[in-house]
Amino acid sequence: MLGPKDFLLGGLAPLLVAIAAFSLAWLLSSRARVAWSAGVLAGYLAGMTAVEAGGVGFASAIQQMASPHDAHQWTWMIGLVAVIPAIAAAVLEGRRKWRWLLSVPLAAAAPLWLMWGGKYLPSAEVRASGFASDAWGVGEAIAVIAVVACALLLAWRLWEANDPTDQPRTRGLLAAISLSCTAAVAGLSGSFVYAQSIGVLAASVGGCFLATLLWRVKAGPEAAAGPIVMLAGSLLLLATHYSKLDPLHAAGLWAAITLASAYLPNRSGLNEHARAALRCGACLIPLALVFGHAAYKFAESQRPQQEEASSNPYMSM
């Protein structure tokens, strides 16, 4: 189970680092994309390092993050690479659409990289040994990677299609809430490692949101759409396939994360409050449904233990 130390390392550390990195990047560049990306990535890397350090110490944690062994330890590199399309967009200027030539292979390569060498995409030697009972066939592997890549690209595109001035504070808050709830659902399913990692990302996004209030930056999480979307999607993929997160829960959580900051059409006739209510409903309704069902399943799984404890006179003393 996660304790106060885990919440301190995985929550407070990335929050504070994200605020500091965002503030420094904003003061140096005055560009929201630079500040949001710096805040999210610095907070995430600091938080992941702090979480690892809780068990092995900071020196070993830094070494692990520099030379990862587990899939979730690789994710910070995916977040870093996800900044490249935004840099290309700034350099290309008039040819900004060409940046999607970088986003598409990244969205396909990230899930393939994370799953490669595991039980679903094992090496040829493991397949030949007969121990790869859960391995995907070629068709199944292509289908899974394609679905994940399309989901990542759709969320990425919808986030960047949004007008930066369209309620950035509401979208920043909803992004932090949806990621925090995703971490909670992962924890309820028993995916504690991934719950911590998603919680670190939530704290990093939350730190950037607080920094926008501090510096009055009128930009939401779409300014760091690539890193946030790629990190969240990668961690959900791992929690679903390498732990016990229900695929339907993962789909609902992904819908909530996407809708937290996605472009929503046909809202021109609505006033500010109605637009905010529509976005909150679109994001929070699927989030509440998934969290409620996950909490119900967790309570049901704990019931036999509670009944055993209540019927055992030695345990109830």
Phi and psi in degrees as GROMACS dihedral restraints (atoms count N, CA, C in turn):
[ dihedral_restraints ]
;  ai    aj    ak    al  type     phi  dphi    fc
    3     4     5     6     1   -84.2    20    10
    4     5     6     7     1   136.4    20    10
    6     7     8     9     1  -112.8    20    10
    7     8     9    10     1  -177.8    20    10
    9    10    11    12     1   -57.3    20    10
   10    11    12    13     1   -36.2    20    10
   12    13    14    15     1   -63.0    20    10
   13    14    15    16     1   -39.4    20    10
   15    16    17    18     1   -65.2    20    10
   16    17    18    19     1   -41.0    20    10
   18    19    20    21     1   -67.7    20    10
   19    20    21    22     1   -34.1    20    10
   21    22    23    24     1   -67.4    20    10
   22    23    24    25     1   -47.6    20    10
   24    25    26    27     1   -71.2    20    10
   25    26    27    28     1   -41.3    20    10
   27    28    29    30     1   -89.0    20    10
   28    29    30    31     1    -9.2    20    10
   30    31    32    33     1  -115.9    20    10
   31    32    33    34     1   -58.6    20    10
   33    34    35    36     1   -70.7    20    10
   34    35    36    37     1   -41.0    20    10
   36    37    38    39     1   -61.0    20    10
   37    38    39    40     1   -52.5    20    10
   39    40    41    42     1   -66.6    20    10
   40    41    42    43     1   -30.9    20    10
   42    43    44    45     1   -61.6    20    10
   43    44    45    46     1   -49.7    20    10
   45    46    47    48     1   -68.7    20    10
   46    47    48    49     1   -40.8    20    10
   48    49    50    51     1   -65.2    20    10
   49    50    51    52     1   -39.6    20    10
   51    52    53    54     1   -62.9    20    10
   52    53    54    55     1   -42.6    20    10
   54    55    56    57     1   -61.3    20    10
   55    56    57    58     1   -45.8    20    10
   57    58    59    60     1   -65.0    20    10
   58    59    60    61     1   -45.5    20    10
   60    61    62    63     1   -66.7    20    10
   61    62    63    64     1   -41.2    20    10
   63    64    65    66     1   -60.4    20    10
   64    65    66    67     1   -47.7    20    10
   66    67    68    69     1   -61.5    20    10
   67    68    69    70     1   -45.1    20    10
   69    70    71    72     1   -64.0    20    10
   70    71    72    73     1   -45.3    20    10
   72    73    74    75     1   -65.2    20    10
   73    74    75    76     1   -35.9    20    10
   75    76    77    78     1   -68.8    20    10
   76    77    78    79     1   -42.2    20    10
   78    79    80    81     1   -65.8    20    10
   79    80    81    82     1   -33.4    20    10
   81    82    83    84     1   -82.5    20    10
   82    83    84    85     1   -33.5    20    10
   84    85    86    87     1  -116.4    20    10
   85    86    87    88     1   -27.7    20    10
   87    88    89    90     1    59.0    20    10
   88    89    90    91     1    27.8    20    10
   90    91    92    93     1  -120.0    20    10
   91    92    93    94     1   127.0    20    10
   93    94    95    96     1   -64.7    20    10
   94    95    96    97     1   -38.8    20    10
   96    97    98    99     1   -61.1    20    10
   97    98    99   100     1   -42.3    20    10
   99   100   101   102     1   -66.6    20    10
  100   101   102   103     1   -45.6    20    10
  102   103   104   105     1   -66.6    20    10
  103   104   105   106     1   -46.7    20    10
  105   106   107   108     1   -63.0    20    10
  106   107   108   109     1   -46.0    20    10
  108   109   110   111     1   -63.7    20    10
  109   110   111   112     1   -43.7    20    10
  111   112   113   114     1   -63.4    20    10
  112   113   114   115     1   -42.5    20    10
  114   115   116   117     1   -64.5    20    10
  115   116   117   118     1   -46.8    20    10
  117   118   119   120     1   -64.4    20    10
  118   119   120   121     1   -48.5    20    10
  120   121   122   123     1   -68.0    20    10
  121   122   123   124     1   -43.9    20    10
  123   124   125   126     1   -64.7    20    10
  124   125   126   127     1   -43.0    20    10
  126   127   128   129     1   -64.1    20    10
  127   128   129   130     1   -41.5    20    10
  129   130   131   132     1   -66.4    20    10
  130   131   132   133     1   -46.7    20    10
  132   133   134   135     1   -64.0    20    10
  133   134   135   136     1   -42.4    20    10
  135   136   137   138     1   -64.5    20    10
  136   137   138   139     1   -42.3    20    10
  138   139   140   141     1   -66.4    20    10
  139   140   141   142     1   -43.0    20    10
  141   142   143   144     1   -63.9    20    10
  142   143   144   145     1   -39.5    20    10
  144   145   146   147     1   -65.4    20    10
  145   146   147   148     1   -41.1    20    10
  147   148   149   150     1   -64.8    20    10
  148   149   150   151     1   -41.2    20    10
  150   151   152   153     1   -62.5    20    10
  151   152   153   154     1   -45.3    20    10
  153   154   155   156     1   -64.5    20    10
  154   155   156   157     1   -37.4    20    10
  156   157   158   159     1   -65.8    20    10
  157   158   159   160     1   -24.2    20    10
  159   160   161   162     1   -60.8    20    10
  160   161   162   163     1   -23.2    20    10
  162   163   164   165     1  -108.8    20    10
  163   164   165   166     1   -28.0    20    10
  165   166   167   168     1  -124.4    20    10
  166   167   168   169     1    -4.8    20    10
  168   169   170   171     1    93.3    20    10
  169   170   171   172     1   158.1    20    10
  171   172   173   174     1   -68.2    20    10
  172   173   174   175     1   -37.8    20    10
  174   175   176   177     1   -62.6    20    10
  175   176   177   178     1   -46.8    20    10
  177   178   179   180     1   -68.5    20    10
  178   179   180   181     1   -34.6    20    10
  180   181   182   183     1   -64.7    20    10
  181   182   183   184     1   -43.3    20    10
  183   184   185   186     1   -63.0    20    10
  184   185   186   187     1   -39.0    20    10
  186   187   188   189     1   -65.4    20    10
  187   188   189   190     1   -40.7    20    10
  189   190   191   192     1   -64.7    20    10
  190   191   192   193     1   -40.8    20    10
  192   193   194   195     1   -70.7    20    10
  193   194   195   196     1   -30.0    20    10
  195   196   197   198     1   -76.9    20    10
  196   197   198   199     1   -33.3    20    10
  198   199   200   201     1  -128.9    20    10
  199   200   201   202     1    76.4    20    10
  201   202   203   204     1   -65.7    20    10
  202   203   204   205     1   149.8    20    10
  204   205   206   207     1  -115.3    20    10
  205   206   207   208     1   -39.8    20    10
  207   208   209   210     1   -91.5    20    10
  208   209   210   211     1   152.5    20    10
  210   211   212   213     1   -59.6    20    10
  211   212   213   214     1   -41.3    20    10
  213   214   215   216     1   -67.4    20    10
  214   215   216   217     1   -20.6    20    10
  216   217   218   219     1   -75.7    20    10
  217   218   219   220     1   -16.4    20    10
  219   220   221   222     1   -81.8    20    10
  220   221   222   223     1   -17.4    20    10
  222   223   224   225     1   -62.4    20    10
  223   224   225   226     1   -31.0    20    10
  225   226   227   228     1   -63.2    20    10
  226   227   228   229     1   -29.6    20    10
  228   229   230   231     1   -69.4    20    10
  229   230   231   232     1   -36.9    20    10
  231   232   233   234     1   -63.0    20    10
  232   233   234   235     1   -43.4    20    10
  234   235   236   237     1   -60.6    20    10
  235   236   237   238     1   -38.7    20    10
  237   238   239   240     1   -66.4    20    10
  238   239   240   241     1   -44.6    20    10
  240   241   242   243     1   -65.4    20    10
  241   242   243   244     1   -29.7    20    10
  243   244   245   246     1   -67.6    20    10
  244   245   246   247     1    -9.6    20    10
  246   247   248   249     1   -78.8    20    10
  247   248   249   250     1   -22.3    20    10
  249   250   251   252     1   -57.6    20    10
  250   251   252   253     1   -44.7    20    10
  252   253   254   255     1   -58.8    20    10
  253   254   255   256     1   -36.1    20    10
  255   256   257   258     1   -67.0    20    10
  256   257   258   259     1   -38.4    20    10
  258   259   260   261     1   -64.7    20    10
  259   260   261   262     1   -41.7    20    10
  261   262   263   264     1   -62.4    20    10
  262   263   264   265     1   -38.6    20    10
  264   265   266   267     1   -63.4    20    10
  265   266   267   268     1   -38.6    20    10
  267   268   269   270     1   -69.4    20    10
  268   269   270   271     1   -35.4    20    10
  270   271   272   273     1   -76.2    20    10
  271   272   273   274     1   -40.4    20    10
  273   274   275   276     1   -75.4    20    10
  274   275   276   277     1   -28.7    20    10
  276   277   278   279     1    53.3    20    10
  277   278   279   280     1   -94.5    20    10
  279   280   281   282     1   -64.0    20    10
  280   281   282   283     1   -16.4    20    10
  282   283   284   285     1  -113.2    20    10
  283   284   285   286     1    44.3    20    10
  285   286   287   288     1   -61.2    20    10
  286   287   288   289     1   -30.4    20    10
  288   289   290   291     1   -65.7    20    10
  289   290   291   292     1   -19.6    20    10
  291   292   293   294     1   -65.9    20    10
  292   293   294   295     1   -17.0    20    10
  294   295   296   297     1   -63.2    20    10
  295   296   297   298     1   -22.2    20    10
  297   298   299   300     1   -71.2    20    10
  298   299   300   301     1   -16.5    20    10
  300   301   302   303     1   -66.5    20    10
  301   302   303   304     1   -22.6    20    10
  303   304   305   306     1   -89.2    20    10
  304   305   306   307     1   -35.7    20    10
  306   307   308   309     1   -68.3    20    10
  307   308   309   310     1   -40.0    20    10
  309   310   311   312     1   -62.8    20    10
  310   311   312   313     1   -52.1    20    10
  312   313   314   315     1   -64.4    20    10
  313   314   315   316     1   -31.2    20    10
  315   316   317   318     1   -65.5    20    10
  316   317   318   319     1   -43.3    20    10
  318   319   320   321     1   -65.1    20    10
  319   320   321   322     1   -29.4    20    10
  321   322   323   324     1   -84.8    20    10
  322   323   324   325     1   -36.2    20    10
  324   325   326   327     1   -73.7    20    10
  325   326   327   328     1   -33.9    20    10
  327   328   329   330     1   -61.2    20    10
  328   329   330   331     1   -53.4    20    10
  330   331   332   333     1   -65.2    20    10
  331   332   333   334     1   -34.6    20    10
  333   334   335   336     1   -64.0    20    10
  334   335   336   337     1   -42.5    20    10
  336   337   338   339     1   -63.7    20    10
  337   338   339   340     1   -44.3    20    10
  339   340   341   342     1   -68.0    20    10
  340   341   342   343     1   -33.4    20    10
  342   343   344   345     1   -89.7    20    10
  343   344   345   346     1   -16.3    20    10
  345   346   347   348     1   -65.7    20    10
  346   347   348   349     1   133.6    20    10
  348   349   350   351     1    85.7    20    10
  349   350   351   352     1    -5.6    20    10
  351   352   353   354     1   -89.2    20    10
  352   353   354   355     1  -167.1    20    10
  354   355   356   357     1   -71.3    20    10
  355   356   357   358     1   -20.7    20    10
  357   358   359   360     1   -89.4    20    10
  358   359   360   361     1   -32.3    20    10
  360   361   362   363     1  -128.0    20    10
  361   362   363   364     1    66.6    20    10
  363   364   365   366     1   -75.7    20    10
  364   365   366   367     1   170.2    20    10
  366   367   368   369     1   -70.2    20    10
  367   368   369   370     1   165.5    20    10
  369   370   371   372     1   -62.4    20    10
  370   371   372   373     1   -34.1    20    10
  372   373   374   375     1   -65.3    20    10
  373   374   375   376     1   -41.5    20    10
  375   376   377   378     1   -67.2    20    10
  376   377   378   379     1   -39.9    20    10
  378   379   380   381     1   -61.8    20    10
  379   380   381   382     1   -42.6    20    10
  381   382   383   384     1   -67.7    20    10
  382   383   384   385     1   -26.4    20    10
  384   385   386   387     1   -74.4    20    10
  385   386   387   388     1   -16.7    20    10
  387   388   389   390     1    89.3    20    10
  388   389   390   391     1     5.8    20    10
  390   391   392   393     1   -95.7    20    10
  391   392   393   394     1     1.0    20    10
  393   394   395   396     1   -92.8    20    10
  394   395   396   397     1    61.4    20    10
  396   397   398   399     1   -69.2    20    10
  397   398   399   400     1   -26.6    20    10
  399   400   401   402     1   -97.1    20    10
  400   401   402   403     1     4.8    20    10
  402   403   404   405     1   -64.9    20    10
  403   404   405   406     1   142.9    20    10
  405   406   407   408     1   -79.0    20    10
  406   407   408   409     1   148.5    20    10
  408   409   410   411     1   -78.3    20    10
  409   410   411   412     1   173.8    20    10
  411   412   413   414     1   -60.4    20    10
  412   413   414   415     1   -46.7    20    10
  414   415   416   417     1   -63.4    20    10
  415   416   417   418     1   -43.6    20    10
  417   418   419   420     1   -65.5    20    10
  418   419   420   421     1   -41.4    20    10
  420   421   422   423     1   -62.3    20    10
  421   422   423   424     1   -44.4    20    10
  423   424   425   426     1   -62.6    20    10
  424   425   426   427     1   -41.4    20    10
  426   427   428   429     1   -64.4    20    10
  427   428   429   430     1   -45.8    20    10
  429   430   431   432     1   -64.0    20    10
  430   431   432   433     1   -49.0    20    10
  432   433   434   435     1   -62.5    20    10
  433   434   435   436     1   -38.6    20    10
  435   436   437   438     1   -66.2    20    10
  436   437   438   439     1   -42.3    20    10
  438   439   440   441     1   -64.0    20    10
  439   440   441   442     1   -45.6    20    10
  441   442   443   444     1   -63.2    20    10
  442   443   444   445     1   -44.5    20    10
  444   445   446   447     1   -61.9    20    10
  445   446   447   448     1   -42.1    20    10
  447   448   449   450     1   -64.4    20    10
  448   449   450   451     1   -40.4    20    10
  450   451   452   453     1   -64.2    20    10
  451   452   453   454     1   -41.4    20    10
  453   454   455   456     1   -64.6    20    10
  454   455   456   457     1   -46.3    20    10
  456   457   458   459     1   -65.7    20    10
  457   458   459   460     1   -38.7    20    10
  459   460   461   462     1   -63.8    20    10
  460   461   462   463     1   -47.2    20    10
  462   463   464   465     1   -62.6    20    10
  463   464   465   466     1   -44.4    20    10
  465   466   467   468     1   -58.3    20    10
  466   467   468   469     1   -47.6    20    10
  468   469   470   471     1   -65.6    20    10
  469   470   471   472     1   -42.9    20    10
  471   472   473   474     1   -66.3    20    10
  472   473   474   475     1   -36.7    20    10
  474   475   476   477     1   -64.5    20    10
  475   476   477   478     1   -46.6    20    10
  477   478   479   480     1   -74.2    20    10
  478   479   480   481     1   -19.9    20    10
  480   481   482   483     1   -76.2    20    10
  481   482   483   484     1   -14.3    20    10
  483   484   485   486     1   -72.8    20    10
  484   485   486   487     1   147.4    20    10
  486   487   488   489     1   -71.6    20    10
  487   488   489   490     1   122.5    20    10
  489   490   491   492     1   -56.4    20    10
  490   491   492   493     1   -26.2    20    10
  492   493   494   495     1   -86.2    20    10
  493   494   495   496     1    -2.4    20    10
  495   496   497   498     1   -83.0    20    10
  496   497   498   499     1    89.3    20    10
  498   499   500   501     1    49.2    20    10
  499   500   501   502     1    57.0    20    10
  501   502   503   504     1   -62.3    20    10
  502   503   504   505     1   -33.5    20    10
  504   505   506   507     1   -67.6    20    10
  505   506   507   508     1   -41.3    20    10
  507   508   509   510     1   -62.6    20    10
  508   509   510   511     1   -43.5    20    10
  510   511   512   513     1   -69.0    20    10
  511   512   513   514     1   -37.5    20    10
  513   514   515   516     1   -64.3    20    10
  514   515   516   517     1   -42.3    20    10
  516   517   518   519     1   -65.8    20    10
  517   518   519   520     1   -43.3    20    10
  519   520   521   522     1   -65.3    20    10
  520   521   522   523     1   -36.7    20    10
  522   523   524   525     1   -63.0    20    10
  523   524   525   526     1   -43.7    20    10
  525   526   527   528     1   -65.4    20    10
  526   527   528   529     1   -40.3    20    10
  528   529   530   531     1   -66.1    20    10
  529   530   531   532     1   -45.7    20    10
  531   532   533   534     1   -64.2    20    10
  532   533   534   535     1   -38.5    20    10
  534   535   536   537     1   -70.0    20    10
  535   536   537   538     1   -37.5    20    10
  537   538   539   540     1   -64.2    20    10
  538   539   540   541     1   -42.4    20    10
  540   541   542   543     1   -67.1    20    10
  541   542   543   544     1   -35.7    20    10
  543   544   545   546     1   -61.4    20    10
  544   545   546   547     1   -41.9    20    10
  546   547   548   549     1   -62.6    20    10
  547   548   549   550     1   -40.3    20    10
  549   550   551   552     1   -65.1    20    10
  550   551   552   553     1   -42.6    20    10
  552   553   554   555     1   -64.9    20    10
  553   554   555   556     1   -40.3    20    10
  555   556   557   558     1   -61.5    20    10
  556   557   558   559     1   -39.5    20    10
  558   559   560   561     1   -66.4    20    10
  559   560   561   562     1   -40.2    20    10
  561   562   563   564     1   -64.5    20    10
  562   563   564   565     1   -28.3    20    10
  564   565   566   567     1   -83.6    20    10
  565   566   567   568     1    -5.2    20    10
  567   568   569   570     1    95.7    20    10
  568   569   570   571     1     4.0    20    10
  570   571   572   573     1   -87.4    20    10
  571   572   573   574     1    67.2    20    10
  573   574   575   576     1   -66.9    20    10
  574   575   576   577     1   -38.7    20    10
  576   577   578   579     1   -62.4    20    10
  577   578   579   580     1   -45.7    20    10
  579   580   581   582     1   -75.8    20    10
  580   581   582   583     1   -29.6    20    10
  582   583   584   585     1   -61.0    20    10
  583   584   585   586     1   -43.5    20    10
  585   586   587   588     1   -62.2    20    10
  586   587   588   589     1   -45.1    20    10
  588   589   590   591     1   -64.0    20    10
  589   590   591   592     1   -44.2    20    10
  591   592   593   594     1   -67.0    20    10
  592   593   594   595     1   -36.1    20    10
  594   595   596   597     1   -62.4    20    10
  595   596   597   598     1   -37.8    20    10
  597   598   599   600     1   -61.8    20    10
  598   599   600   601     1   -43.6    20    10
  600   601   602   603     1   -63.6    20    10
  601   602   603   604     1   -42.2    20    10
  603   604   605   606     1   -60.5    20    10
  604   605   606   607     1   -43.4    20    10
  606   607   608   609     1   -65.2    20    10
  607   608   609   610     1   -36.7    20    10
  609   610   611   612     1   -65.3    20    10
  610   611   612   613     1   -44.6    20    10
  612   613   614   615     1   -65.5    20    10
  613   614   615   616     1   -40.6    20    10
  615   616   617   618     1   -62.3    20    10
  616   617   618   619     1   -38.7    20    10
  618   619   620   621     1   -62.9    20    10
  619   620   621   622     1   -41.9    20    10
  621   622   623   624     1   -65.4    20    10
  622   623   624   625     1   -37.6    20    10
  624   625   626   627     1   -61.5    20    10
  625   626   627   628     1   -44.9    20    10
  627   628   629   630     1   -64.6    20    10
  628   629   630   631     1   -36.0    20    10
  630   631   632   633     1   -66.3    20    10
  631   632   633   634     1   -35.5    20    10
  633   634   635   636     1   -64.8    20    10
  634   635   636   637     1   -34.1    20    10
  636   637   638   639     1   -69.4    20    10
  637   638   639   640     1   -40.0    20    10
  639   640   641   642     1   -63.6    20    10
  640   641   642   643     1   -44.5    20    10
  642   643   644   645     1  -100.8    20    10
  643   644   645   646     1     4.2    20    10
  645   646   647   648     1    55.7    20    10
  646   647   648   649     1    46.4    20    10
  648   649   650   651     1   -86.0    20    10
  649   650   651   652     1   122.6    20    10
  651   652   653   654     1   -91.5    20    10
  652   653   654   655     1    69.6    20    10
  654   655   656   657     1  -155.0    20    10
  655   656   657   658     1   141.5    20    10
  657   658   659   660     1  -103.5    20    10
  658   659   660   661     1  -165.6    20    10
  660   661   662   663     1   -65.9    20    10
  661   662   663   664     1   -11.2    20    10
  663   664   665   666     1   -62.2    20    10
  664   665   666   667     1   -19.8    20    10
  666   667   668   669     1   -67.0    20    10
  667   668   669   670     1   -22.5    20    10
  669   670   671   672     1  -125.7    20    10
  670   671   672   673     1    42.3    20    10
  672   673   674   675     1   -58.1    20    10
  673   674   675   676     1   -44.7    20    10
  675   676   677   678     1   -58.0    20    10
  676   677   678   679     1   -58.2    20    10
  678   679   680   681     1   -60.5    20    10
  679   680   681   682     1   -43.9    20    10
  681   682   683   684     1   -65.6    20    10
  682   683   684   685     1   -48.1    20    10
  684   685   686   687     1   -64.6    20    10
  685   686   687   688     1   -44.5    20    10
  687   688   689   690     1   -67.3    20    10
  688   689   690   691     1   -38.7    20    10
  690   691   692   693     1   -68.2    20    10
  691   692   693   694     1   -46.8    20    10
  693   694   695   696     1   -62.9    20    10
  694   695   696   697     1   -44.9    20    10
  696   697   698   699     1   -65.3    20    10
  697   698   699   700     1   -40.1    20    10
  699   700   701   702     1   -63.5    20    10
  700   701   702   703     1   -43.4    20    10
  702   703   704   705     1   -69.6    20    10
  703   704   705   706     1   -37.3    20    10
  705   706   707   708     1   -64.6    20    10
  706   707   708   709     1   -39.7    20    10
  708   709   710   711     1   -60.1    20    10
  709   710   711   712     1   -45.9    20    10
  711   712   713   714     1   -67.0    20    10
  712   713   714   715     1   -42.1    20    10
  714   715   716   717     1   -65.1    20    10
  715   716   717   718     1   -31.0    20    10
  717   718   719   720     1   -76.6    20    10
  718   719   720   721     1   -41.9    20    10
  720   721   722   723     1   -94.5    20    10
  721   722   723   724     1   -27.2    20    10
  723   724   725   726     1  -109.4    20    10
  724   725   726   727     1     2.4    20    10
  726   727   728   729     1  -140.2    20    10
  727   728   729   730     1  -150.7    20    10
  729   730   731   732     1  -114.1    20    10
  730   731   732   733     1    20.1    20    10
  732   733   734   735     1   -69.5    20    10
  733   734   735   736     1   125.7    20    10
  735   736   737   738     1   -64.1    20    10
  736   737   738   739     1   132.7    20    10
  738   739   740   741     1   -57.7    20    10
  739   740   741   742     1   -36.7    20    10
  741   742   743   744     1   -67.6    20    10
  742   743   744   745     1   -37.3    20    10
  744   745   746   747     1   -63.9    20    10
  745   746   747   748     1   -42.4    20    10
  747   748   749   750     1   -60.9    20    10
  748   749   750   751     1   -40.4    20    10
  750   751   752   753     1   -64.9    20    10
  751   752   753   754     1   -43.4    20    10
  753   754   755   756     1   -64.4    20    10
  754   755   756   757     1   -40.8    20    10
  756   757   758   759     1   -64.6    20    10
  757   758   759   760     1   -40.3    20    10
  759   760   761   762     1   -65.2    20    10
  760   761   762   763     1   -37.8    20    10
  762   763   764   765     1   -61.6    20    10
  763   764   765   766     1   -42.6    20    10
  765   766   767   768     1   -65.7    20    10
  766   767   768   769     1   -43.2    20    10
  768   769   770   771     1   -62.0    20    10
  769   770   771   772     1   -43.8    20    10
  771   772   773   774     1   -62.2    20    10
  772   773   774   775     1   -47.2    20    10
  774   775   776   777     1   -73.0    20    10
  775   776   777   778     1   -14.6    20    10
  777   778   779   780     1   -60.2    20    10
  778   779   780   781     1   -34.7    20    10
  780   781   782   783     1  -137.5    20    10
  781   782   783   784     1    18.6    20    10
  783   784   785   786     1   -79.8    20    10
  784   785   786   787     1   157.7    20    10
  786   787   788   789     1   -67.7    20    10
  787   788   789   790     1   126.2    20    10
  789   790   791   792     1  -113.8    20    10
  790   791   792   793     1   118.1    20    10
  792   793   794   795     1   -78.8    20    10
  793   794   795   796     1   170.9    20    10
  795   796   797   798     1    56.4    20    10
  796   797   798   799     1    46.0    20    10
  798   799   800   801     1  -119.6    20    10
  799   800   801   802     1    10.6    20    10
  801   802   803   804     1   -64.8    20    10
  802   803   804   805     1   -28.7    20    10
  804   805   806   807     1   -86.0    20    10
  805   806   807   808     1     1.0    20    10
  807   808   809   810     1   -99.0    20    10
  808   809   810   811     1   147.5    20    10
  810   811   812   813     1   -79.9    20    10
  811   812   813   814     1   179.8    20    10
  813   814   815   816     1   -59.6    20    10
  814   815   816   817     1   -45.0    20    10
  816   817   818   819     1   -68.4    20    10
  817   818   819   820     1   -39.1    20    10
  819   820   821   822     1   -66.9    20    10
  820   821   822   823     1   -39.1    20    10
  822   823   824   825     1   -65.0    20    10
  823   824   825   826     1   -40.4    20    10
  825   826   827   828     1   -65.6    20    10
  826   827   828   829     1   -41.1    20    10
  828   829   830   831     1   -64.7    20    10
  829   830   831   832     1   -39.6    20    10
  831   832   833   834     1   -63.9    20    10
  832   833   834   835     1   -44.6    20    10
  834   835   836   837     1   -66.1    20    10
  835   836   837   838     1   -43.3    20    10
  837   838   839   840     1   -62.1    20    10
  838   839   840   841     1   -42.1    20    10
  840   841   842   843     1   -64.9    20    10
  841   842   843   844     1   -43.9    20    10
  843   844   845   846     1   -62.1    20    10
  844   845   846   847     1   -33.8    20    10
  846   847   848   849     1   -85.8    20    10
  847   848   849   850     1   -46.3    20    10
  849   850   851   852     1   -81.8    20    10
  850   851   852   853     1   -25.5    20    10
  852   853   854   855     1   -64.6    20    10
  853   854   855   856     1   -54.2    20    10
  855   856   857   858     1   -62.1    20    10
  856   857   858   859     1   -32.3    20    10
  858   859   860   861     1   -63.8    20    10
  859   860   861   862     1   -45.3    20    10
  861   862   863   864     1   -66.0    20    10
  862   863   864   865     1   -39.1    20    10
  864   865   866   867     1   -64.0    20    10
  865   866   867   868     1   -45.5    20    10
  867   868   869   870     1   -66.2    20    10
  868   869   870   871     1   -45.1    20    10
  870   871   872   873     1   -64.3    20    10
  871   872   873   874     1   -41.3    20    10
  873   874   875   876     1   -62.2    20    10
  874   875   876   877     1   -43.8    20    10
  876   877   878   879     1   -68.7    20    10
  877   878   879   880     1   -38.7    20    10
  879   880   881   882     1   -65.1    20    10
  880   881   882   883     1   -40.3    20    10
  882   883   884   885     1   -65.8    20    10
  883   884   885   886     1   -38.3    20    10
  885   886   887   888     1   -63.9    20    10
  886   887   888   889     1   -45.2    20    10
  888   889   890   891     1   -63.8    20    10
  889   890   891   892     1   -37.4    20    10
  891   892   893   894     1   -65.9    20    10
  892   893   894   895     1   -42.9    20    10
  894   895   896   897     1   -62.8    20    10
  895   896   897   898     1   -39.9    20    10
  897   898   899   900     1   -65.3    20    10
  898   899   900   901     1   -37.2    20    10
  900   901   902   903     1   -69.8    20    10
  901   902   903   904     1   -25.3    20    10
  903   904   905   906     1   -87.9    20    10
  904   905   906   907     1   -13.8    20    10
  906   907   908   909     1   -61.3    20    10
  907   908   909   910     1   -44.9    20    10
  909   910   911   912     1   -57.8    20    10
  910   911   912   913     1   -38.9    20    10
  912   913   914   915     1   -66.8    20    10
  913   914   915   916     1   -38.6    20    10
  915   916   917   918     1   -67.3    20    10
  916   917   918   919     1   -40.0    20    10
  918   919   920   921     1   -66.5    20    10
  919   920   921   922     1   -38.6    20    10
  921   922   923   924     1   -65.4    20    10
  922   923   924   925     1   -40.3    20    10
  924   925   926   927     1   -66.5    20    10
  925   926   927   928     1   -38.2    20    10
  927   928   929   930     1   -72.4    20    10
  928   929   930   931     1   -27.2    20    10
  930   931   932   933     1   -88.6    20    10
  931   932   933   934     1   -10.4    20    10
  933   934   935   936     1   -96.7    20    10
  934   935   936   937     1   110.4    20    10
  936   937   938   939     1   -62.9    20    10
  937   938   939   940     1   -27.0    20    10
  939   940   941   942     1   -75.5    20    10
  940   941   942   943     1   -32.2    20    10
  942   943   944   945     1   -79.4    20    10
  943   944   945   946     1   -23.3    20    10
  945   946   947   948     1   -89.7    20    10
  946   947   948   949     1    -3.0    20    10
